[in-house]
Amino acid sequence: MIRKLEKELKELNVKRSKLSKFLAKQNKKTLSARKLVLLRDQKQVMGKYAKVLKLRIKDLREAK
């Protein structure tokens, strides 16, 4: 179970990194303000999800 969560976390972090790089290159001319807000919200939620995955992994390790 831990390996599965670690894999999920790794994949999520790769996606977050790609989204961060994408957002760094964008401006109001390339994307609408609404799309920028939604992508930033998505990045924030992905960060929260990553924190939850880390906590779950930690809990599983401590339970051993």
One Martini backbone bead per residue (centre of mass of N, CA, C, O) as a GRO file, in nm:
protein
   64
    1MET     BB    1   0.057   0.064  -0.020
    2ILE     BB    2   0.294   0.258  -0.002
    3ARG     BB    3   0.391   0.235  -0.294
    4LYS     BB    4   0.134   0.342  -0.422
    5LEU     BB    5   0.143   0.621  -0.285
    6GLU     BB    6   0.424   0.704  -0.385
    7LYS     BB    7   0.353   0.696  -0.683
    8GLU     BB    8   0.126   0.901  -0.672
    9LEU     BB    9   0.298   1.132  -0.561
   10LYS     BB   10   0.503   1.147  -0.788
   11GLU     BB   11   0.301   1.205  -1.016
   12LEU     BB   12   0.185   1.460  -0.890
   13ASN     BB   13   0.453   1.621  -0.879
   14VAL     BB   14   0.496   1.628  -1.182
   15LYS     BB   15   0.234   1.778  -1.252
   16ARG     BB   16   0.286   2.026  -1.076
   17SER     BB   17   0.546   2.113  -1.214
   18LYS     BB   18   0.427   2.153  -1.496
   19LEU     BB   19   0.218   2.363  -1.409
   20SER     BB   20   0.415   2.572  -1.299
   21LYS     BB   21   0.568   2.619  -1.564
   22PHE     BB   22   0.324   2.702  -1.727
   23LEU     BB   23   0.236   2.946  -1.548
   24ALA     BB   24   0.507   3.109  -1.576
   25LYS     BB   25   0.446   3.157  -1.901
   26GLN     BB   26   0.193   3.306  -1.840
   27ASN     BB   27  -0.070   3.533  -1.943
   28LYS     BB   28  -0.327   3.741  -2.037
   29LYS     BB   29  -0.271   3.672  -2.347
   30THR     BB   30  -0.284   3.343  -2.335
   31LEU     BB   31  -0.493   3.370  -2.094
   32SER     BB   32  -0.750   3.384  -1.922
   33ALA     BB   33  -0.834   3.478  -1.614
   34ARG     BB   34  -1.005   3.229  -1.549
   35LYS     BB   35  -0.798   3.011  -1.627
   36LEU     BB   36  -0.580   3.099  -1.429
   37VAL     BB   37  -0.744   3.056  -1.173
   38LEU     BB   38  -0.805   2.755  -1.215
   39LEU     BB   39  -0.508   2.660  -1.229
   40ARG     BB   40  -0.429   2.765  -0.949
   41ASP     BB   41  -0.635   2.601  -0.795
   42GLN     BB   42  -0.533   2.327  -0.887
   43LYS     BB   43  -0.251   2.352  -0.764
   44GLN     BB   44  -0.347   2.383  -0.472
   45VAL     BB   45  -0.497   2.111  -0.452
   46MET     BB   46  -0.253   1.935  -0.518
   47GLY     BB   47  -0.098   2.016  -0.262
   48LYS     BB   48  -0.303   1.903  -0.060
   49TYR     BB   49  -0.296   1.614  -0.166
   50ALA     BB   50   0.003   1.566  -0.109
   51LYS     BB   51  -0.017   1.599   0.198
   52VAL     BB   52  -0.207   1.360   0.243
   53LEU     BB   53  -0.026   1.143   0.129
   54LYS     BB   54   0.207   1.186   0.329
   55LEU     BB   55   0.041   1.120   0.582
   56ARG     BB   56  -0.038   0.833   0.502
   57ILE     BB   57   0.247   0.724   0.480
   58LYS     BB   58   0.333   0.786   0.767
   59ASP     BB   59   0.116   0.619   0.912
   60LEU     BB   60   0.195   0.346   0.788
   61ARG     BB   61   0.486   0.341   0.896
   62GLU     BB   62   0.408   0.368   1.204
   63ALA     BB   63   0.224   0.096   1.207
   64LYS     BB   64   0.470  -0.119   1.186
   0.00000   0.00000   0.00000
